[in-house]
């Protein structure tokens, strides 16, 4: 039941789910990582919001690139009869793992507005922190909100179908 009610059923719903998820994630993860990287200041925060229009498509593309590999890994690490929470948590873990690898480098390039070797040479210093921040935000904030949006949407759609089906 949770799979049916709390996850997207169609492409349009997947788009909405992805929008909600990426909007929340971008507005929490990017500022936190940048502030840990540079410093916590109003000027840093303002710079992040100037860069977000360039970073958001990269995040969306990374989600689409990592979707199938994360799904494959999730199926490898979970059993068919595992609970909804177990499967969703493993999927979040696999997705964040793959996305954080890519975005630790690409996100740094977009944020600095230049391609350099610095994010690659400091990868093993930066990635664990980025992974931990992203995993926390995804598990406890972004994913639950996006799943709740899907649940509310599906309740409304299902109640409309029920009303239309019962109408003479």
N, C-alpha and C positions, 0 to 999 in steps of 0.2 A: 504494500500500500504506500509506504514512504517513497519508493522509487517512482511510483506513478504520480504522487501528489507533490513531491518536493523537488523533482528534477524536470528539466525541459522535456516536453513531448514532441515538439515540432521545431523547425528551423527558426521561425519567428520568436518562439519562446527561448530558444538557445541564444538568439541575439540579445534579447532582453536580459537574460541571465548573465551573459557575458558583459553587457553594458553595466549592470548593477555591480557585478563583481569587480570589474576593472575600475569603475569610478571610485568605489570605496577603497580598493587596494592602492590605486594611484595617489589618492589624497592622504593616505596614511603611510604607506611603505616608502614611497619616493622621498617625502620630506624627512622621515626619520633617518633613512640611510644617508641622505645628503647631509643632514645636520650632524650625524656621527662622523661623517667623512671630513667635513669642513669645520663647522662650528655651529652652535645653536645661536642664531641671531635673526632678527627680522629681515635683514638684507638677504640672508641665505634663503629664508622662507620665500621671499618675493622672487628670487631668481628661479626657484623650483617651479613656481607657477608660470613663469615665462617659458620654461623648457617643456612643460607637460604636454602642450599640443604636438610636439615632435616625439615625445616619449610614448604617448598613448598608442599611436599606430604600431610602434615597435612591440609594445606589450601585447596588443591584440594579435599581431602576426606570430609572436612567440607562443601565445596560447594555442593558436591553430596548428603551429608546427609541432608542439609537444603533446597535443591532444591524443593522437593515436599511440605514440610510444608510452605515454603515461597510462593509458587504458590497457595496453599490453602488459606493462609491469604490474598494474593493479590486479589483473586477472592471474598473473603468475604467483602473486603473494597472497591472494585470497581464495577461499574455497567457494564453491557454488552456493552452499547453504549458510555462508557468513551473513551476519546482520547488515542492515542498511548502514548503520554507523561505522562498522568495521570497514565496509567497502568504500564509503565516502572518505573516511579518514585516510585509508591507504591511497586512494586516488589523489587526495590533497597532498599527501606526502610525496608521491611520485611526481605530480605536476609541479609542485614548488621546487623539488629537487632539480628537475630538468630546466625549468624556467630560470631559477636562480643562477644556474651555471651560465646560461646565455646572457641574461640581463646584468650579471655582475660586470661583464665586459662591455656589452653593447650599451647598457644604461650609462656606464661611466663615459663612454664616447659621446653619447648624446648630451649628457649633462655638461661635459667639458667643452662640447661643440668642436671636438677635434679627435681624430683617430691617432692614438699613440700606443706604445707598448706598455705603458704604466699599469693599466688595469690587468694586463696579462701577467706582467712580472710580479704584481702584488696580489694575484688571484687568491692564493691560499691564505693570505692574511684577511682579505675582504670577504670572500665567499661565505665562510662559516657565520659571520655576523649577519650578512644579507639573508642567508638561508633561515637563520633563527628568527629574525624580524618578520620575514615574509610568512614563515610557517605559523607563527603566533597569530599574525593578523588574519591569515586565511582561515585557520581553524576556529578561532574564537570570535571574529568580527565579520569579515566579508562573506564567507560561505554561509554561515547561519542566516544572515540578513537576506542574501540572494535566494536561499532555499525557502525562506519565509515569504518572499515576494512571489515565488512560484506556487507555493501552497495557497496563498490568498487568491492568486489569479486562477488556479485550477478549481478552487471551491466556487468562485463566481461563475466560471465557465460551466462547471458541472451542474450548478443549481439552475442556470439558464436552460441548459439542455433538458433537465428534469421538468421545468415549467413548460417548455415548448412541447415535450413529449406527452405531458398530461393534458395539454390544452386540446379541446375538441376541434 
